Amino acid sequence: MKIQECIAIVTGGASGLGEATVRNIVANGGKAAILDLSVENGNRLVEELGPNVVFVKTNVTDEFSLQNALEEVSAKFSGFNAVVNCAGIGNSKKTVSKGKAHDLESFIHVINVNLIGSFNVIRLAAEKMVENIPNDKGERGVIINTASVAAFDGQMGQASYSASKGGIVGMTLPIARDLATHGIRVLTIAPGLFETPLFSTLPEKVIEALGKQVPFPSRLGYPSEYGQLVQSIIENPMLNGETIRLDGAIRMAPR
């Protein structure tokens, strides 16, 4: 699929990796729909990037909210042929800390947003994408999920986050096989340490120290580099059913 032909739904598209993805798609001639809870950021991007972008306030864990968003995007752009799942949250709690067990509610919340939310988007978006007219390569669309290196190298306190991201990795191949007969590809990107809003609150010295943990290049990743990989995946029809680490060869230490 050519990037100029791409009409992408980007969850979590109002900031961080999702915003970079939206910017890259639009800059290269495609169209993007931002599905996010941040009205302020979403509207700001629409005003900045122009008519090839639409924002719909969406809760990816809510079926009604998501279905309404997909309908709105379909009406605006006459359908869509790409989905990039960037919506997600983090958490840091040890299994037992100061003699008290990890609360179950926060564990469930992370799983619900990161893993179940991603699958909710996949299943409902795929239902619409199977109706697309295939291009000359037989493609009806592509779905790209966001995991994390924490899926493989989970650190102390990351049980819920690592489980949610490991689940995304685990469902990538079976969903790719499910949708193969429809000409819809499914892949996952597992980023390492990236310059996202999560890191913007940290002191410069802390950011530099984190960057030095990356073998090469020894820095945090740029969100634009995530957007660049999304474009490569969209444009290369042989990429399917795989999780790609985007991490500068980092392997996270226990803490």
Backbone torsions as a table, in degrees:
resi	resn	phi	psi	omega
1	MET	NA	131.4	176.5
2	LYS	-77.3	142.8	-178.6
3	ILE	-61.5	-29.9	179.3
4	GLN	-67.3	-21.6	-179.9
5	GLU	-94.9	-0.4	-173.8
6	CYS	-78.8	129.4	169.7
7	ILE	-121.7	103.3	-168.0
8	ALA	-110.0	138.5	167.3
9	ILE	-94.7	126.1	-178.7
10	VAL	-122.1	107.6	176.3
11	THR	-79.6	145.3	-173.7
12	GLY	66.1	25.7	-172.5
13	GLY	-81.1	2.4	-177.3
14	ALA	-91.4	-3.3	179.5
15	SER	-160.4	167.7	172.0
16	GLY	57.2	-134.9	-177.4
17	LEU	-63.5	-36.4	179.1
18	GLY	-66.1	-43.2	178.4
19	GLU	-61.9	-43.5	179.0
20	ALA	-61.5	-36.5	178.1
21	THR	-65.1	-46.7	177.8
22	VAL	-58.1	-47.0	-178.2
23	ARG	-60.9	-42.8	-177.7
24	ASN	-67.8	-42.1	-179.8
25	ILE	-62.6	-46.7	-178.4
26	VAL	-67.8	-39.3	-180.0
27	ALA	-63.3	-25.9	-178.7
28	ASN	-101.7	16.2	171.4
29	GLY	98.8	0.9	178.8
30	GLY	-90.8	-175.2	178.1
31	LYS	-124.7	151.7	-177.0
32	ALA	-143.4	142.9	174.1
33	ALA	-113.8	124.2	179.6
34	ILE	-91.7	117.9	174.9
35	LEU	-110.0	110.5	-171.4
36	ASP	-156.9	165.0	176.2
37	LEU	-90.7	-17.3	-177.4
38	SER	-83.8	98.9	-179.5
39	VAL	-65.5	-41.9	-177.9
40	GLU	-60.5	-51.2	-179.3
41	ASN	-67.9	-39.2	-179.9
42	GLY	-62.4	-47.0	179.8
43	ASN	-66.8	-34.1	177.6
44	ARG	-61.7	-42.9	-179.5
45	LEU	-68.3	-39.3	177.9
46	VAL	-61.3	-43.9	179.6
47	GLU	-64.2	-37.7	-178.0
48	GLU	-76.0	-41.9	-170.2
49	LEU	-93.4	-16.6	171.4
50	GLY	96.5	-164.7	-169.7
51	PRO	-68.4	-13.3	179.0
52	ASN	-86.3	10.4	178.3
53	VAL	-129.7	139.1	174.7
54	VAL	-131.5	146.1	177.0
55	PHE	-117.2	134.9	175.0
56	VAL	-132.5	118.9	177.0
57	LYS	-62.7	123.4	-171.7
58	THR	-144.6	137.2	170.2
59	ASN	-104.1	111.0	-173.3
60	VAL	-68.0	-15.9	179.4
61	THR	-89.3	-6.5	-177.4
62	ASP	-105.9	116.8	-175.0
63	GLU	-61.1	-43.1	-178.6
64	PHE	-64.5	-45.2	179.0
65	SER	-61.1	-43.6	-177.4
66	LEU	-69.4	-42.8	178.5
67	GLN	-61.8	-41.2	176.9
68	ASN	-61.8	-40.4	179.6
69	ALA	-64.2	-44.0	179.8
70	LEU	-63.9	-38.3	177.2
71	GLU	-64.9	-41.9	-179.3
72	GLU	-65.0	-42.8	179.2
73	VAL	-66.2	-42.0	179.3
74	SER	-60.8	-38.8	178.8
75	ALA	-69.4	-37.9	-178.3
76	LYS	-69.6	-45.7	-172.9
77	PHE	-111.6	8.4	-177.4
78	SER	58.9	42.4	178.4
79	GLY	110.3	-178.9	177.4
80	PHE	-153.2	155.0	-176.8
81	ASN	-131.4	11.1	177.5
82	ALA	-149.4	146.2	175.3
83	VAL	-133.6	131.6	175.2
84	VAL	-124.9	112.2	-178.5
85	ASN	-88.3	104.0	177.7
86	CYS	-116.2	-7.6	-179.4
87	ALA	-66.2	133.3	179.2
88	GLY	-178.5	164.3	179.1
89	ILE	-133.1	164.6	178.2
90	GLY	-117.0	173.3	178.7
91	ASN	-164.8	149.2	178.6
92	SER	-141.8	100.2	178.6
93	LYS	-147.5	133.5	176.7
94	LYS	-75.2	156.8	-178.8
95	THR	-60.2	-40.1	171.2
96	VAL	-135.6	126.1	-179.3
97	SER	-136.6	125.8	-178.5
98	LYS	54.4	37.2	176.3
99	GLY	81.5	2.4	-178.4
100	LYS	-116.0	139.8	-179.3
101	ALA	-73.0	149.4	171.6
102	HIS	-52.6	128.5	178.9
103	ASP	-67.6	142.4	-176.3
104	LEU	-73.4	-32.8	-175.0
105	GLU	-60.6	-46.5	-178.1
106	SER	-69.6	-32.9	175.9
107	PHE	-62.8	-47.6	179.8
108	ILE	-61.8	-39.0	-177.7
109	HIS	-62.3	-43.6	179.6
110	VAL	-64.8	-44.0	177.7
111	ILE	-61.8	-41.4	-177.3
112	ASN	-63.5	-44.1	-178.7
113	VAL	-75.5	-52.5	-171.6
114	ASN	-74.7	-46.0	-174.9
115	LEU	-93.2	-56.5	-178.1
116	ILE	-67.6	-37.6	176.3
117	GLY	-60.1	-42.9	178.9
118	SER	-63.3	-43.9	179.7
119	PHE	-67.0	-36.0	177.6
120	ASN	-58.6	-43.6	177.5
121	VAL	-65.3	-45.7	-178.2
122	ILE	-58.1	-50.8	-172.9
123	ARG	-66.2	-41.4	-177.3
124	LEU	-77.4	-35.5	177.1
125	ALA	-69.8	-41.4	-179.7
126	ALA	-62.5	-35.5	178.7
127	GLU	-57.8	-36.0	177.9
128	LYS	-82.3	-36.7	-176.3
129	MET	-67.2	-28.3	-179.7
130	VAL	-65.2	-16.1	178.3
131	GLU	-87.0	-6.8	179.2
132	ASN	-64.1	149.4	172.3
133	ILE	-77.9	123.8	-177.4
134	PRO	-65.7	149.4	176.1
135	ASN	-79.9	-171.5	-174.8
136	ASP	-67.9	-11.8	176.0
137	LYS	-101.2	5.0	179.6
138	GLY	84.5	8.1	-177.4
139	GLU	-84.3	133.7	171.6
140	ARG	-105.9	-16.2	179.1
141	GLY	168.4	178.7	179.1
142	VAL	-144.9	140.5	178.2
143	ILE	-120.6	127.6	-178.3
144	ILE	-123.0	121.6	-179.8
145	ASN	-103.5	161.7	178.0
146	THR	-116.2	115.3	173.2
147	ALA	-101.2	-133.3	179.6
148	SER	-173.8	157.4	172.9
149	VAL	-63.1	-18.0	176.3
150	ALA	-64.0	-17.6	174.7
151	ALA	-64.1	-25.6	-177.8
152	PHE	-112.2	-35.2	-173.1
153	ASP	-122.0	49.7	-176.7
154	GLY	-59.1	133.2	-179.1
155	GLN	-92.8	171.4	176.4
156	MET	-56.1	135.0	179.2
157	GLY	86.5	1.5	-175.8
158	GLN	-108.7	25.5	-176.3
159	ALA	-56.8	-49.1	-177.7
160	SER	-69.6	-42.8	-178.9
161	TYR	-65.7	-47.0	-179.9
162	SER	-63.5	-39.5	178.8
163	ALA	-63.3	-41.5	-179.4
164	SER	-66.3	-41.6	-179.0
165	LYS	-75.6	-33.8	174.7
166	GLY	-64.6	-34.3	176.2
167	GLY	-64.5	-37.9	177.8
168	ILE	-64.4	-43.9	176.4
169	VAL	-60.2	-44.5	-176.1
170	GLY	-65.0	-30.4	-177.4
171	MET	-91.9	-4.2	-176.6
172	THR	-61.9	-52.6	-177.3
173	LEU	-66.5	-48.2	-179.9
174	PRO	-62.3	-34.7	177.8
175	ILE	-71.2	-37.0	175.8
176	ALA	-60.5	-38.8	178.2
177	ARG	-70.5	-38.0	177.3
178	ASP	-58.9	-41.2	-171.3
179	LEU	-97.7	-1.0	-177.0
180	ALA	-59.4	-40.5	-178.1
181	THR	-68.1	-15.4	177.9
182	HIS	-95.8	-0.8	-179.6
183	GLY	74.0	29.6	177.9
184	ILE	-114.0	120.9	179.8
185	ARG	-89.1	152.0	-180.0
186	VAL	-136.9	124.6	179.8
187	LEU	-139.1	166.5	177.8
188	THR	-134.4	139.8	172.8
189	ILE	-105.9	132.4	176.9
190	ALA	-113.1	91.5	-177.8
191	PRO	-72.5	154.6	171.1
192	GLY	-90.9	-129.7	-179.7
193	LEU	-87.7	116.5	-177.0
194	PHE	-125.1	152.9	177.4
195	GLU	-74.8	88.3	178.6
196	THR	-117.6	171.6	178.7
197	PRO	-53.6	-28.1	178.2
198	LEU	-59.4	-38.0	-177.5
199	PHE	-87.7	-17.1	-175.9
200	SER	-65.0	-20.1	-179.1
201	THR	-86.7	-7.4	-177.3
202	LEU	-85.5	150.8	175.9
203	PRO	-61.3	152.2	-178.3
204	GLU	-57.4	-39.2	-179.4
205	LYS	-64.3	-36.4	178.9
206	VAL	-67.8	-41.3	178.8
207	ILE	-63.0	-42.3	178.7
208	GLU	-62.8	-41.5	-179.9
209	ALA	-64.9	-39.5	177.4
210	LEU	-65.0	-42.2	179.3
211	GLY	-61.2	-34.3	-178.8
212	LYS	-69.6	-15.3	176.6
213	GLN	-73.5	-18.0	-178.1
214	VAL	-83.4	122.9	-178.4
215	PRO	-53.9	-54.5	176.6
216	PHE	-165.9	133.5	-7.6
217	PRO	-71.7	141.9	-173.9
218	SER	-80.7	75.2	179.8
219	ARG	-165.2	170.5	171.7
220	LEU	-71.4	149.7	177.3
221	GLY	-70.5	152.5	176.2
222	TYR	-92.3	136.7	176.8
223	PRO	-52.9	-32.0	179.0
224	SER	-62.6	-27.9	178.4
225	GLU	-72.3	-31.4	172.0
226	TYR	-65.8	-47.1	178.9
227	GLY	-59.7	-34.8	178.6
228	GLN	-66.0	-40.2	178.6
229	LEU	-68.1	-38.7	175.7
230	VAL	-56.1	-44.3	179.3
231	GLN	-62.4	-43.1	179.4
232	SER	-61.0	-39.9	178.5
233	ILE	-65.9	-44.6	179.2
234	ILE	-58.1	-40.4	-171.7
235	GLU	-86.8	-13.7	-176.7
236	ASN	-107.8	103.3	-173.9
237	PRO	-68.9	-14.0	-179.3
238	MET	-84.2	-13.4	177.2
239	LEU	-78.2	120.5	-178.2
240	ASN	-164.8	142.8	173.0
241	GLY	68.3	20.4	-173.1
242	GLU	-123.6	152.2	170.0
243	THR	-106.8	125.4	-176.9
244	ILE	-108.6	120.0	175.4
245	ARG	-77.6	130.4	177.8
246	LEU	-121.5	84.5	-163.6
247	ASP	-146.8	5.7	-179.8
248	GLY	63.1	23.6	177.9
249	ALA	73.5	19.6	178.3
250	ILE	-73.7	144.8	170.0
251	ARG	-128.7	115.3	-170.0
252	MET	-68.1	139.1	176.3
253	ALA	-75.6	166.2	-179.8
254	PRO	-56.0	-29.4	179.2
255	ARG	-143.7	NA	NA
